[in-house]
């Protein structure tokens, strides 16, 4: 732990025994894609798998709240902050593994690695099947936990297994052992590595598909502003953005947060937004759509910490 930041709090004293960087009262807004929210009571970045296991064991034994933060792409931190431990896995906590055959390939990445790294490795090794993940921000662990994707596919369709750590230890679960659905995977613990199964394919066609998808997203989504990406799941047979726009809320602003004028299922930070501003917009969109259509929108966004 950084001695310059050390204090006499029980949590920080406990952290000194971990093989981890531990920072007290650490701002979390810069670590999320929408750039809002308060501070972590203790922000912890393990330096090793043993360090991670020590954190998880002590948190369980001492009943310390523990919140895992991936790339922060779909996370809303409360303005009051996050009590206990906020855990972030570094990209290099675990080594990458590449296993290739004539017809397929298995790529194993650490949960803290960027989604973009999976796309890069697939290109380098002539593998296709994960094109729909190209351009999605965040980490491998986050993509797995929320079963990230687009209308072209979802993360768990190319996941073969997930390594999960908890206070009792660490081990692999095959995809068939995991419970997952649209935009959610039940992970009882902290995902540490993910193994993807991809196939050999036409790389020119793969690149063309990714270029076309990214071009469409640039035209229709506010990628140059701080945001979560999609705020709500698409209800069966419809689109959340269409419903919110039909409710007259496209471009609607509360404080310094705005329902995007480009895509109504995105909320953007105009600069200086608070979590309260964002939550107010989310609740307004849900209530307006519910009142007009009877449809209950389900958030894709995770709320972390304490809200006012």
N, C-alpha and C positions, 0 to 999 in steps of 0.2 A: 504494500500500500504506500502511496505517496506520503511521506512523513510530514511534508509541508501542509497537507490538508488534514492531518490526523487530529483528532480531538479525543475527549474522554468519554464520548457517548458509548454505551454498551455495544451498539451495532458496529461502530468503527473499531472498537477494541477487538471484537470477534473477527473482523475482516483482516486484521493484521496476520492471522495465521493462514490465510488463503494464498495460493499462487495465482494472484489476480490483481489487476489494477482496480482500486476502489476510490471513488471520488464522492465526497459528501456534498449535498446541496447542489447537484450538477444540473444546469439548465437542459431541459429535454426538447424544447421547441426546435432548436437547430438540428435535432436528430430525427425529426419527422418531416414528411414531405409537405405538409400544410403549414408548418412553422408556427404552431401555436401551442400554448400550454405552459405549465409550471415546471417545477424542479423535481429531481429524484432525491429522496432522502439519502440514498446511497446508490450510486451508479457503479456497477461491477462488470468488468470485462476480464474473464478468465484467461490466463496465459497458457493453460494446458487442460487436458481432459481431467486429470487428477484435481486440478484447481476447481474446475466446474463441479465435480462430484463432491468436493469438500463444501462448496457453497450450498449445494442442494441438500446435503446431509445436515449441515448446521441450521439452515433455514427451516427444515422440517422439524428438527429436534427442539429448536427454540420458538417454533410457531411464528416465524417472521414472514410477513407477506412477501411474495416473490412474483414479480411481473417480468415476463420475457418480452423484450423489444427487438424486433427484427430490423428491417430497413426503415421502419416507420412510415411505410407507404400507405397503409390503411389504418393508422393509429391516431386517435384523438386523445391527447393528454389533458386532463382537467387543469383548470387554472390554479387550483390549490397545490397541485403536484401529486407525486406518487409515493406513498409511504413504503417503508421497508426497503427491499432490494429491487432495483431495476437491472435486469440481466441482459447483456448484449454479447453475443458470441462473435469473436473476430473471424474474419474470412479464412484465416490460416490456422484455426484451431486444430483441424484434422487435414491430413494430406489427401490430395485428389487421387483417384484410382481410375484407370482406363483399361477396359478389357474388351478386345475386339475379336470378332470372328468374320467369316466371309459374308455373312448375311445381316449381322446385327452388332451392337456395341452396348456395353454397360459403362456408364459414367457415374462415378461416385464423388459427390462434392460435399464440403462442409456446409452446415445449415446457415452459417454466417456469410457464405459467398454470395455475390450478386447474381441475380437471375441471368444477367448478361454473360456471365462466365460460362454458364451451361450452353448458351447459344454459340459462344466462341469455340468451346471444345467440340460441339457437334459439327461445326463447319470444318474445323481442323482435321476431323477424323471421318469425314464423309458420311455423317449420320443425319437422318431426317426424322421428323415426327413431332418436334417441339416448336415448330415455327410460330404457333399461336402465342408463345411466351415472349417472343422478341418484342422489345420495346416496353415491356411491363417493368416498372421500377420495383425495388425491394430486393429481398434476399430469398435464397432457396428455402430456408426454413419457413419464412413468412408465406411464400407461394404454396408450400405444402400444407401449412396449417389452415389457409383460407381456400385451398383448392382453386388457386387463381387461374384465370383464363379469359377467353373471349368467346364470341359466338362460334369460333372455329375449333375450340377444344378447351379442355381443362387439365390442370396439372396432374391430377391423379391418374389420368389415362396413360401417362408415360412413366409413372413411378413404379418401380418394382418392389422396393423395400425402404423402410425408414428406421434409422437408429435413434433410440430414445433413451435419455438419461433421467433418472429420478433419484430420490434419497436412498433407494435400495441398490442402485447400480446402473448398468448400461447394457443395452442389447438391441438386436434387430427385430423388427416386425415386418412380415411380408404384407404386401398390399391387401391380400385377402383377410388379414387379421385386423385391419384398420376399418373403422366406420367413417365413411365419407359421403358427402352429398354435394349438391350445388353450393359452391362458395364456402365449404366448411369441411374440415377433417378433424375428427376427435383425436387429439394427441394428449395422452395422460402422462405428462412429463415435459421434458424439453427435447425437441428434435435436435440432434447433433450432426447427423449425416443423412443424405438421401441418395439412393441408387436409382438411376434412370435407365430404362431399357428402350433404346432407339434402334432403328433399322437403317441398313444401307439404302441409298436412294439417289435420285437425280438432284445434284447440288444446284444446278442452274435453276431448276424449277423451284427448289426450296428457297433460294435467294429472291427469286421473282415474287414468290408468295409473301415473304417478309417485307420486301420493298413496297408491295401494293398495300399491305395491311398498315404499315407505318405511314404511308402517304395518306391513306384514308383517315387515320387517327389525327394526323397533323391538320387536316382540313376541317375536322369535325369536333376536335377536343382542345381545350385550352392548355396545351402541354407546356407553355412558357410561363405559367403562373403556379404559385404554390397551391397544391390541392391534394386530395386523397386518390384521385381517379374516380371511379364510380362510387357514389355514396350508398345507393340502394341496389339490392338484387332486383333483377328483372322478374316480375311476376309471370306465372305461366301464360304463354300466349300473348304477352304484351311487353312494353318497354317502360321502365321507370322514367326515363327522360321524357318520353312522349306524354306520360300521365302528368308529370310535374309541369311541363310546358302547357298542356291543355288546361291546367288549373290556374294559369296566368302568372306563374312565378318565375319564368325565365328572366334573368337579370335582376331579380329582387334582392335587395341589400338590407342587412341588419348589421349595424356597427360597421366594421371593416371587412365583413365576410359577405360574399355574394353567391347566389345561385347563378352559375355561369351564363352569360348571354350567348355563348356558343353551344353549350350542351347542358341541358337542364338537370342532368343527373350528376353534375359536378358542382362542388362548392369550392370557390377559390378565395384565397387570402389576398385582399387588396393592399395589404401592408398594415400591420398593427392589429389584426383581428385577434379576438380572444376565443377561448373554447366556448364561452357562453354565447358569443355571436353565432358560432357554427352550430351549436346544439339548438339554438332558437330557430335557425333556418331549417334544420332537419325536422324538428317537431312541427313547424309550420307546413312543410311539404307533406309530411305524413298525414296531418290532420286535414289539410285541404283536399288531398287525393282521396282520403277515406270518406270525407263528407260528400264528395262529388261522384265517386264511383263505387264505394263500398270496399275497395281494395286496400288491404293493409300492406304498406311497403316495409320490407325488412332490411335493416342497415347491413352493409358489408363492412362498415367501419367499426373497429374495436375501440371502446372507451376505456381508458386507463387512468387510474388514480381518482382524485376527489374533485368533484365539480361544484360550482356555486349555483 
